[in-house]
Each structure stands twice: as structure tokens, then as C-alpha cells.
Amino acid sequence: MYKRNSEKLIIELLHDFRILYLTGPRQAGKTTLARKIAQDLGMQYISLDEQSAFASAQNDPQGFIDSLANQPVVLDEFQYAPELIRAIKLASDNLSPQERGRFFLTGSADIFSSAKTQEALPGHMARVELYPLSVTEKQASSFNLIDFLLAEKISLPDNLPLISREQIAQALIDGGYPEIQDKGSRAKQIWYKSYLHGRLFKDFESIYSAKGDYHTKLESLIPYLAGLSGNLLKYASVANDLGQNDKVVKSYIEALEWMFIIKRIHPYVKNRAKRQTIGMAKVHMVDTGLACHLLGLKKKEQLLDSMYYGGMLENFVVMECFKHLAWSEETMKIYHFRDKRKNEVDIVLEQEDNRLIGIEVKASSTIRNGDFKGLQKFAELTGNQFKCGLVFYTGSRLLPFGDGNRPYFAVPLSILWV
């Protein structure tokens, strides 16, 4: 069993909030973690994946919540019974001011992302995302990338390992789903096929009121999106290439994001209010192991020689940022940047004080001044908000590339293996 670095935060939030929602991809480890915390804190555990509990919750939501006898409870697979939200709100409203940690909800779909569901539990609920294992968690380490980037001075730890391109490629193929980390290649392929079948034919249908032949459409759309990892998402182009309706494609992509199959990264613009509406998002797969499976990349040599390696490496670093945010001391927002002249920054991290860190991801083991061009253009745009620019590369040394006014560094990608 892998130790999850977000466990401490979850327990803290259960002491601070009446309701906690732990969400993330299916098979990321939510149930295992929730069971452990329930046992440690003396909470009762109920899975809504169990038919009798589900039937009761669906047919009599208020009665189901009343039957819990005012005891703290874990409700696993909560996405199957959104009917319970109103009853939970009523129970939460009736709690005394000092009562906390009453409801620990888990779900494999982001049902609280809509404005309607957020308004249902204002101020009552904390939300945590649990993704597949980070490299840090697989290494049984507590290193946090976000805290490393926020340090006053960027310096490499003494225990920085030497990681080869082949090891990095293998990490991308392995992905982060806990259940398959010790499986052989053949067993992994069988697991992924079963995983996709379950998402396509069970979860998708419960989240998206699909009509017609959506199975076939998804079976072509999801591998296509895997091939787009690290690239701009143009709905019309996707629809045209697949011979599908662009509005349907967009709605399917939104559903796949709710299910944590993909992740859209919105563009950074100076006007905060426009960030969700102007420019094109980038698309990434939540797990590079699943993406490689979809693309038929089973061996590290195949991946390194493929046209997908650069995009998959960027995808990997983006998702490591999201994973580390789950237990970092500070929180950040994640964007990408691209201007009209096609100057780009793969990852933009925005701190709470609006300071900005730009990150480029390069598959090369050597770095040149030109690799900082996009970061320099981004620094010109953002002025004093710009804190530093980093290029993650596959070399082994921390190298300064400052221009006298702003700090730039080449950072070994092996920092993630500390």
C-alpha cells in the first residue's frame, strides 16, 4: 500500500469543515485512503456502489441520511447519488457550530464543479483532488515540487539522482495507477482495457445522458485526445478529423474532464476575468500510462522514437504539478501561455499574490539561450508579476540563464525523483 502525501491535509480539513469531498479518477486510490482514514478516525463507511445502499439513497435521500444516527460517515462513490446533496445540506445546517468532519464524500466524477452544486453547500465543504500516484509517492518521498518552486532561492538537494531518458520514458509508460505498478506488460494492457470499458459503458452513461452510438464515438475520441497531449485543443479540428459534430465533441470532452480522463489547461491572459473564455485550452491526459496504452506505446524505446514523446513529457510534468498541489504548503493556479506570435510557455503557475512562475519542458539534455524565448516574452508581458522562468530538461545540473533583470534556470527533470 502506497502512502498518500495528501492524507495529512485531508485529516486537517475534516477537523475544519463539516463536509469534505475527495474526488479524482477511478482507481486512483480514493477508496483505499478513505477506508484508512475512516478506520483511524472511527467513522462509519458506506459505499454507494453497493446496491442496497444505493437504492435506499436514491429512493429516500432524507431517510437515508437520517439513518446514519448523527455519526461521522464516509460515503464512497458519492457521484452515483447526487440526490443526497439536499439532505446532506439540511443535516449540515442543523449541526452545532463546533461540529466538523460529519460527511466524508468520495467520488470519481467532479459533480461539485457546477455552479448549482457549489451553491448547494456554501462554506460547508472542502474539496480535494486525488490523482494517480506521483513519482514522489512511488519513491516513498515527501518532496513537494510546488514548495521547491516557491522557495526564496532555487537550489538542488544533495540527493538528486541521475535519471536517464530511458527511465523517464518508462515512468511515462508506467503511469500512476496504484494497482498496476507491480504488474507485467501483458497484465497492464488487460487492466487498461478493463478500465476503459468501465469508464465508457458505466461512468460515462451515469454522468452524461448520452444518446445514440456514443460508444463508438468515444472509442475514437479518447485515443485521439491522447495523441493531442500537450497541444492546443481545437474542437472544430477534432470534430472534422473524426467526422463528428463539434458541439457533441465539446460536450463529450467536458464529460471526460468531469470523469478525470483528460485535463484542460486554460490560457493565461492579463485580465483575470477573461482567462476562462479567451484563447484555446491545452489538453492533457490525467495519466500518461493510460495515454501510452491508447497510443499503442508499450515499450520505452517505442515512446522515445515516437512523435508523441515531447507532448507526453510535458503532460507528465503538468500532472505532477497538479498532484503536488494536493499536499503543498501553498496553493497555485495552473495555466499555459501563447501569444499571437506563437511565443509559448508550457506551464504558468500563479501564486495567491499574483506572482508568476513560467515553466518550459524540454526533452533535450542540453539547453540553449533560445529555449528561454517564450519565457522572456511572457516576462515582458507580465512585468513585476514575473518571479522566475524555468526550463525543465533531462540534464543533471542546475544552470543559471539570467539576463541581468530576471532569473532564469535550467532545472533537471530528475528533481521529481528526489
C-alpha positions in Angstrom: 0.0 0.0 0.0 1.4 3.4 -1.0 1.4 6.2 1.5 -0.5 9.2 0.1 1.1 12.5 0.9 -2.3 14.3 0.9 -3.6 12.2 3.8 -2.4 14.7 6.4 -4.2 17.6 4.6 -7.5 15.5 4.4 -7.5 14.8 8.1 -6.8 18.5 8.8 -9.7 19.5 6.6 -12.0 17.0 8.3 -11.3 18.9 11.6 -12.0 22.2 9.9 -15.1 21.6 7.7 -18.4 19.8 8.1 -18.1 18.1 4.7 -15.1 17.0 2.7 -15.3 15.9 -1.0 -12.4 13.7 -2.2 -12.6 13.4 -5.9 -10.3 12.2 -8.7 -10.0 9.4 -11.3 -11.4 5.9 -10.6 -8.7 3.6 -9.3 -6.5 6.5 -8.2 -6.7 5.2 -4.6 -9.6 7.2 -3.1 -11.4 4.2 -1.6 -8.2 2.8 0.0 -7.3 6.1 1.5 -10.9 6.8 2.7 -11.1 3.4 4.4 -7.9 4.0 6.2 -8.9 7.5 7.4 -12.3 6.1 8.4 -10.7 3.4 10.5 -8.2 5.9 12.1 -10.9 8.4 12.9 -13.7 6.0 13.9 -16.0 6.9 11.1 -18.6 4.5 9.6 -18.0 3.6 6.0 -20.7 3.1 3.3 -20.2 2.5 -0.4 -22.9 3.7 -2.7 -21.6 1.2 -5.2 -23.3 -1.4 -3.0 -26.8 -2.0 -4.5 -28.9 -1.8 -1.3 -27.3 1.3 0.0 -27.6 2.9 -3.5 -31.3 2.0 -3.7 -32.0 3.5 -0.3 -30.1 6.7 -1.0 -31.9 7.1 -4.4 -35.4 6.4 -3.2 -35.4 8.1 0.2 -32.4 10.5 0.4 -33.6 12.2 3.6 -34.4 8.9 5.3 -31.0 7.5 4.3 -29.1 10.4 5.9 -31.4 10.3 9.0 -30.5 6.6 9.4 -26.8 7.5 9.9 -27.8 8.5 13.5 -25.7 11.6 13.6 -22.4 9.7 13.3 -19.5 10.8 11.1 -19.6 8.8 7.9 -17.6 8.1 4.7 -20.0 7.9 1.7 -17.9 6.3 -1.1 -18.8 6.6 -4.8 -21.0 9.6 -4.0 -21.3 10.5 -7.7 -23.9 7.8 -8.0 -26.4 9.5 -5.6 -26.3 13.3 -6.1 -29.9 13.2 -4.8 -28.3 13.1 -1.3 -26.9 16.7 -1.7 -30.0 18.4 -0.4 -30.4 16.0 2.6 -26.7 16.5 3.5 -27.1 20.2 3.3 -30.1 20.1 5.7 -28.1 17.8 8.1 -25.1 20.2 7.9 -27.3 23.2 8.6 -28.6 21.6 11.7 -25.1 20.8 13.2 -23.8 22.8 16.1 -21.2 25.4 15.2 -18.3 23.3 16.7 -19.2 20.0 14.8 -16.8 19.1 12.0 -16.0 16.2 9.8 -19.5 14.8 9.6 -19.5 13.8 6.0 -16.5 12.5 4.1 -17.6 12.0 0.5 -15.6 10.4 -2.3 -16.4 10.3 -6.0 -14.9 9.5 -9.4 -16.7 12.4 -11.0 -16.4 16.1 -10.3 -20.1 16.6 -9.5 -19.4 19.7 -7.4 -17.8 21.6 -10.3 -21.0 23.1 -11.5 -22.3 26.4 -10.0 -25.6 24.8 -9.0 -24.0 22.1 -6.8 -21.4 24.6 -5.4 -24.2 26.9 -4.3 -25.9 24.0 -2.5 -23.2 23.8 0.1 -21.7 27.3 0.5 -19.0 27.4 3.1 -19.7 23.9 4.4 -17.5 21.9 2.2 -13.8 21.5 1.3 -12.7 19.8 -1.9 -9.5 17.7 -2.5 -8.4 16.1 -5.7 -6.6 12.8 -5.5 -4.8 11.8 -8.7 -2.9 8.6 -9.5 0.5 8.3 -7.8 3.1 10.9 -8.2 6.7 9.9 -8.8 7.4 11.2 -5.3 4.8 8.9 -3.8 6.1 5.9 -5.7 9.5 6.7 -4.3 8.0 7.0 -0.7 9.3 10.5 -0.5 7.8 13.7 0.9 9.4 16.1 -1.7 7.0 18.7 -3.0 7.6 20.4 -6.3 5.4 23.4 -5.6 7.2 24.2 -2.3 10.5 23.7 -4.1 9.5 26.3 -6.7 8.2 28.8 -4.1 11.5 28.8 -2.1 13.3 32.1 -1.9 16.3 30.5 -3.6 16.1 27.6 -6.0 18.8 25.1 -5.2 19.1 21.4 -5.9 19.0 18.9 -3.0 22.1 16.9 -2.2 20.4 13.6 -3.0 19.5 14.5 -6.6 19.5 11.1 -8.5 20.8 10.5 -12.0 17.8 9.6 -14.2 18.2 8.5 -17.8 15.9 9.3 -20.7 15.0 5.6 -20.7 14.0 5.8 -17.1 11.9 8.8 -17.7 10.2 7.2 -20.7 9.4 4.1 -18.6 7.9 6.3 -15.9 5.6 7.8 -18.5 4.5 4.3 -19.7 4.0 3.1 -16.1 1.7 6.0 -15.2 0.5 6.3 -11.7 -2.5 4.0 -11.1 -1.5 2.1 -7.9 -3.0 -1.3 -8.9 -0.8 -1.8 -11.9 2.6 -0.7 -10.6 3.8 -4.2 -10.0 2.1 -5.8 -13.0 3.8 -7.1 -16.1 3.3 -5.6 -19.5 0.6 -8.0 -20.6 -1.4 -7.7 -17.4 -1.2 -3.9 -17.7 -2.7 -3.9 -21.1 -5.6 -6.1 -19.9 -6.1 -3.8 -16.9 -6.3 -0.7 -19.1 -8.8 -2.3 -21.4 -11.0 -3.2 -18.5 -10.6 0.3 -17.0 -11.6 2.0 -20.3 -14.6 -0.4 -20.7 -15.8 0.5 -17.3 -15.5 4.3 -17.9 -17.1 4.1 -21.3 -20.0 1.9 -20.6 -20.7 2.7 -16.9 -19.5 6.0 -15.6 -19.9 8.0 -18.8 -23.6 6.9 -19.1 -24.3 7.9 -15.5 -22.7 11.3 -15.9 -23.7 12.2 -19.5 -27.2 11.5 -20.7 -25.8 10.0 -23.9 -28.0 9.0 -26.8 -27.2 7.1 -29.9 -23.9 5.4 -30.7 -21.8 7.2 -28.2 -19.6 4.1 -27.5 -18.1 4.2 -31.0 -17.6 8.0 -30.8 -15.8 7.7 -27.5 -13.6 4.8 -28.7 -12.3 7.1 -31.4 -12.3 10.4 -29.4 -10.3 9.2 -26.4 -7.2 7.9 -28.3 -7.3 11.0 -30.5 -7.1 13.2 -27.4 -4.2 11.1 -26.1 -2.3 11.9 -29.2 -3.1 15.6 -28.7 -1.4 15.7 -25.2 0.4 18.9 -24.7 -1.3 20.6 -27.7 -3.9 23.2 -28.2 -7.5 21.9 -28.2 -9.4 23.0 -31.3 -12.9 21.5 -31.1 -13.7 22.1 -34.8 -10.5 20.3 -35.9 -11.2 17.4 -33.6 -14.7 17.1 -34.9 -13.6 17.4 -38.5 -10.9 14.8 -38.2 -13.3 12.3 -36.5 -16.3 13.1 -38.7 -18.3 14.1 -35.7 -20.5 17.1 -34.7 -18.3 19.8 -33.0 -20.9 20.6 -30.3 -21.2 16.9 -29.4 -17.4 16.6 -29.3 -17.1 19.6 -27.0 -19.8 18.2 -24.6 -18.1 14.8 -24.6 -14.7 16.3 -23.8 -16.3 18.2 -20.9 -17.7 15.0 -19.6 -14.4 13.2 -19.9 -12.9 16.0 -17.8 -15.5 15.6 -15.2 -14.5 11.9 -15.1 -10.8 12.8 -14.8 -9.8 11.1 -18.1 -8.4 14.4 -19.5 -7.4 17.8 -18.1 -7.9 21.1 -19.9 -5.4 23.9 -19.1 -6.8 27.3 -19.8 -4.6 30.1 -21.2 -3.1 32.8 -19.1 -4.2 36.4 -20.0 -3.6 39.6 -18.0 -7.3 40.2 -17.4 -8.2 37.6 -14.8 -11.9 37.7 -15.8 -11.1 36.6 -19.4 -8.9 33.6 -18.6 -11.7 31.1 -18.9 -13.0 32.5 -22.2 -10.3 33.8 -24.4 -7.9 31.7 -26.4 -7.6 28.0 -26.6 -7.1 25.5 -23.8 -4.4 22.8 -24.0 -5.4 19.2 -23.4 -3.6 16.7 -21.3 -4.4 13.2 -20.2 -4.7 12.7 -16.5 -2.5 9.6 -16.6 0.4 9.2 -19.1 0.3 5.4 -18.7 -3.3 5.3 -20.0 -2.3 7.7 -22.8 0.6 5.5 -23.9 -1.7 2.4 -23.8 -4.2 4.3 -26.1 -1.4 5.1 -28.5 -0.1 1.6 -28.6 3.2 2.6 -26.9 4.1 -0.4 -24.7 7.9 -0.1 -24.5 10.1 2.8 -23.6 12.0 2.6 -26.9 8.8 3.0 -28.8 7.9 6.1 -26.9 11.3 7.7 -27.2 11.2 7.2 -31.0 7.6 8.4 -31.4 6.2 11.8 -32.4 4.4 11.8 -29.0 7.3 11.8 -26.6 7.7 15.6 -26.3 4.0 16.2 -25.7 3.8 13.3 -23.3 6.7 14.6 -21.3 5.0 18.0 -20.9 1.8 16.2 -20.0 3.7 14.3 -17.3 5.2 17.5 -15.7 1.8 19.3 -15.8 0.1 16.4 -14.0 2.9 16.2 -11.4 2.2 19.9 -10.6 -1.5 19.1 -10.0 -0.6 16.0 -7.9 1.9 18.0 -5.7 -0.7 20.8 -5.2 -2.6 18.3 -3.1 -0.1 18.5 -0.3 1.9 21.7 -0.9 2.1 24.4 1.7 0.8 27.0 -0.7 -1.9 26.8 -3.4 -1.5 27.9 -7.1 -3.5 28.1 -10.3 -2.1 26.5 -13.4 -2.3 27.9 -16.9 -0.4 27.9 -20.2 0.6 30.9 -22.3 0.6 31.5 -26.0 0.6 34.9 -27.8 -0.4 35.9 -31.3 3.2 35.4 -32.5 3.2 31.8 -31.2 5.5 32.5 -28.2 4.6 29.8 -25.7 5.1 28.8 -22.1 4.0 25.2 -21.3 3.1 25.9 -17.7 2.2 29.1 -15.9 1.9 28.9 -12.1 0.1 31.8 -10.5 0.6 32.3 -6.7 -2.1 33.7 -4.4 -0.3 37.1 -4.5 -0.4 37.0 -8.4 3.3 36.3 -8.7 4.1 34.1 -11.7 6.4 31.2 -12.4 6.8 30.1 -16.0 8.0 26.6 -16.9 9.0 25.1 -20.2 9.6 21.4 -20.6 12.3 20.1 -23.0 13.1 16.5 -23.9 16.7 17.5 -24.6 19.7 17.0 -22.3 21.2 20.3 -23.4 19.9 23.8 -23.1 20.5 27.0 -25.2 19.5 30.6 -24.8 16.8 30.2 -27.4 15.0 27.8 -25.2 14.1 30.7 -22.9 12.5 32.8 -25.7 8.9 32.1 -24.7 9.6 32.7 -21.0 11.3 36.0 -21.9 8.2 37.2 -23.9 6.0 36.1 -21.1 8.1 38.1 -18.6 7.8 41.2 -20.8 4.0 40.9 -20.8 3.7 40.4 -17.1 6.3 42.8 -15.8 6.8 42.8 -12.0 4.4 39.9 -11.5 7.0 37.6 -13.2 9.0 35.8 -10.5 11.2 33.4 -12.5 11.4 31.2 -15.6 12.5 27.6 -15.6 13.2 25.1 -18.3 12.9 21.5 -17.1 15.3 19.3 -19.1 16.8 15.9 -18.9 20.3 17.0 -18.0 21.8 16.7 -14.5 22.8 20.3 -13.4 21.0 23.4 -12.3 22.2 26.1 -14.7 21.5 29.9 -14.5 20.5 31.7 -17.6 19.6 35.1 -16.1 19.5 38.2 -18.3 20.5 40.6 -15.6 17.0 41.7 -14.8 15.1 38.4 -14.3 16.1 35.0 -13.0 16.0 32.0 -15.4 17.2 28.5 -14.7 17.6 25.1 -16.4 16.3 22.6 -13.9 17.0 18.8 -14.1 13.8 16.8 -14.5 15.2 14.3 -12.1 14.2 16.7 -9.3 10.9 14.8 -9.3 12.7 11.6 -8.2 14.1 13.2 -5.0 
